[in-house]
Amino acid sequence: RLKFERTKLHQFMIVMMNSGMRVEECMGLDWQDLNMIEVVNVSEKKRDYIDEIESHYVKVRIVNSKTGEREGIILGGGYFALQNLIKLYKENNIKITGNIWRNQKSFKEGLNNLLNESGLKYEKKGDVRLSRDSKSFRHSFIQTMLDKGVSSTLIAKMLGTSTDRIDKNYTSHMRLDSLIEQMNKIDRENKLQNTKLKI
């Protein structure tokens, strides 16, 4: 039972880190809300790990949201987490219908135990003692997307929030080296476009 619950928690964490959904949005998902997509790669070359991840995603109909029903996306890592969840259920003779977490109310207890066991529940920053919980996955997803250069407008659209909220709460925390990297990337792209225009 413990192995089953821990495996389910593991897949929940991956789905959250690959979607940025609010906890209640993720917990409210039904199998019928998911549309698993594999992008067909016309290339004959063997796909590596990154290609494999990037060529899969899940379109999601998010019903249980404070901002109303909307569409969302779960990135490739979450696609494979859901495939592993299906495999786990089949191994335990559980039907793949209804709520994907089998109407579990939350993962709070299991996640707190895991964070405490691994020494990750609390972190001290200056005089402030910060704690991690299920909401931390959404925050991490947003910060990771910003660090990769995804615009706050696109992230806001994907997560059913406002650009103002993302700018206020996240862009102020971006690493300085990440900001420099973003500016250099934009500069390189502009130079490439200008060169093409001259040609």
C-alpha positions in Angstrom: 0.0 0.0 0.0 2.8 2.4 0.9 4.6 1.7 -2.4 1.4 2.3 -4.3 0.7 5.6 -2.5 4.3 6.8 -2.9 4.3 5.9 -6.6 1.1 7.9 -7.0 2.6 10.8 -5.1 5.7 10.7 -7.4 3.5 11.0 -10.5 1.5 13.8 -9.0 4.7 15.8 -8.3 5.8 15.3 -11.9 2.4 16.3 -13.4 2.4 19.5 -11.2 6.0 20.4 -12.2 5.1 19.9 -15.9 1.8 21.9 -15.8 1.9 24.6 -13.2 -1.7 23.9 -12.3 -3.2 25.0 -9.0 -3.4 22.0 -6.6 -7.3 21.9 -6.7 -7.2 22.0 -10.5 -4.8 19.0 -10.7 -6.7 17.1 -8.0 -10.0 17.6 -9.8 -8.9 16.1 -13.1 -10.8 13.2 -14.6 -9.4 10.9 -17.3 -11.9 12.2 -19.8 -10.4 15.7 -19.3 -7.1 14.6 -20.8 -6.1 14.3 -24.5 -2.7 12.6 -24.7 -0.8 13.8 -27.8 2.3 12.5 -29.5 3.8 14.7 -32.1 4.8 12.6 -35.1 8.4 13.1 -35.9 9.0 12.7 -39.6 12.7 12.4 -39.2 14.1 8.8 -39.4 16.9 9.5 -36.9 16.6 7.9 -33.5 15.0 10.3 -31.0 17.0 11.0 -27.8 15.6 11.6 -24.4 14.9 15.3 -24.9 13.2 14.7 -28.3 11.0 12.0 -26.7 9.9 14.4 -23.9 9.3 17.3 -26.2 7.3 15.3 -28.7 4.6 14.4 -26.1 2.2 16.6 -24.3 -1.4 16.5 -22.8 -4.2 18.9 -23.6 -6.3 19.4 -20.5 -9.8 20.6 -19.9 -9.6 22.2 -16.4 -13.0 22.3 -14.8 -12.2 22.7 -11.1 -10.6 26.2 -11.3 -11.2 29.4 -9.4 -11.0 31.3 -12.7 -13.6 29.2 -14.5 -13.2 26.4 -17.0 -10.2 26.6 -19.3 -7.8 24.7 -21.4 -4.3 23.8 -20.2 -1.3 21.9 -21.2 0.8 19.3 -19.4 4.3 19.1 -20.9 6.1 15.9 -21.9 7.3 14.9 -18.5 3.7 15.0 -17.2 2.6 12.9 -20.2 4.9 10.1 -19.2 3.9 10.5 -15.5 0.3 9.9 -16.5 1.3 6.9 -18.6 3.1 5.5 -15.5 0.0 6.2 -13.4 -2.1 4.2 -16.0 0.4 1.4 -15.7 0.3 1.5 -11.9 -3.5 1.3 -11.9 -3.5 -1.6 -14.4 -1.0 -3.5 -12.3 -3.4 -3.1 -9.3 -6.6 -3.9 -11.3 -7.9 -0.4 -11.0 -10.1 0.9 -13.8 -8.9 4.0 -15.7 -12.1 6.0 -15.3 -13.3 8.9 -13.2 -10.9 11.0 -11.2 -7.2 10.4 -12.1 -6.2 10.4 -8.4 -9.1 8.1 -7.4 -10.9 11.0 -5.6 -8.0 11.5 -3.2 -8.6 14.8 -1.4 -4.9 15.8 -1.2 -1.4 14.6 -1.1 -0.6 16.8 1.9 0.3 14.1 4.4 2.4 12.0 2.0 4.2 15.1 0.6 5.0 16.5 4.0 6.4 13.1 5.1 8.5 12.9 2.0 9.8 16.5 2.4 10.5 16.0 6.1 12.4 12.7 5.4 14.5 14.3 2.8 15.2 17.5 4.8 13.4 19.7 2.2 10.3 20.8 4.1 11.9 24.0 5.4 14.6 26.4 4.2 16.0 29.4 5.9 16.6 32.6 3.7 18.0 35.3 5.9 15.7 35.7 8.9 12.8 34.0 7.2 11.9 30.3 7.5 10.3 29.2 4.3 8.3 25.9 3.9 7.4 23.8 0.9 4.1 22.3 0.0 2.0 21.3 -3.0 1.7 25.0 -4.1 5.5 25.1 -4.4 5.2 23.1 -7.6 3.2 25.9 -9.3 5.7 28.5 -8.2 8.7 26.4 -9.4 7.0 25.8 -12.8 6.5 29.6 -13.3 10.0 30.4 -12.3 11.5 27.7 -14.5 9.5 28.9 -17.5 10.7 32.5 -16.9 14.3 31.3 -16.6 13.9 29.5 -19.9 12.7 32.7 -21.6 9.0 32.0 -21.9 7.1 35.3 -21.7 5.0 36.1 -18.7 2.1 36.7 -21.1 2.3 33.1 -22.4 2.7 31.7 -18.9 -0.3 33.7 -17.7 -2.5 32.4 -20.5 -1.4 28.8 -19.9 -2.1 29.0 -16.2 -5.3 31.0 -16.0 -3.7 34.0 -14.2 -2.7 37.5 -15.1 0.5 38.8 -16.5 0.6 41.5 -13.8 0.5 38.8 -11.1 3.4 36.9 -12.7 5.5 40.1 -13.2 4.8 41.2 -9.6 5.5 37.8 -7.9 8.1 36.1 -10.1 10.1 38.3 -12.6 11.4 40.2 -9.6 13.0 36.9 -8.4 14.7 36.0 -11.7 18.4 35.2 -11.4 20.6 38.0 -12.8 22.5 35.6 -15.0 19.1 34.4 -16.4 18.1 38.0 -17.2 21.4 38.6 -19.0 21.0 35.4 -20.9 17.5 36.4 -22.0 18.8 39.8 -23.2 21.6 38.2 -25.1 19.2 35.7 -26.7 16.9 38.6 -27.9 20.0 40.5 -29.2 21.3 37.5 -31.1 17.8 36.8 -32.7 17.5 40.5 -33.7 21.0 40.4 -35.4 20.0 37.2 -37.2 16.8 38.7 -38.5 18.6 41.9 -39.6 21.1 39.8 -41.5 18.3 37.9 -43.2 16.7 41.2 -44.2 19.9 42.5 -45.8 20.2 39.3 -47.8 
